[in-house]
Amino acid sequence: INIDTVTDMTEMVEEGMDSQEMPEGVEIGVSQADMELHMEGKGTLMWNAKAGVVHSFTYAGETSMVMDMVMDINAMGQEMENAMHMEMSGEMTMDVTTK
């Protein structure tokens, strides 16, 4: 498996924020929420041909993620921008089985 992807998650983060109750006088908007994902490793996929579904999947390999998010905050008349940059990396294993 070798995956490199970049996803704009702004709309999804905004929808999640909309479901949160904010204090009176506080408005938060998301102007950027990008996620980069890289996975490189090996795995085994077992397929249930009769049912047409995955039977099991195992994976082990290196994974890294970079996320950049910018939030625009208006709190009681004061406007500010909060920018976050996060990087994570390491080894990942997955074991999936279905019934």
Secondary structure, DSSP 8 states (H G I E B T S, - for coil): -EEEEEEE-HHHHHHHHHTS---TTEEEEEEEEEEEEEEEEEEEEEEETTTTEEEEEEEEEEEEEEEEEEEEEEETTEEEEEEEEEEEEEEEEEEEE--
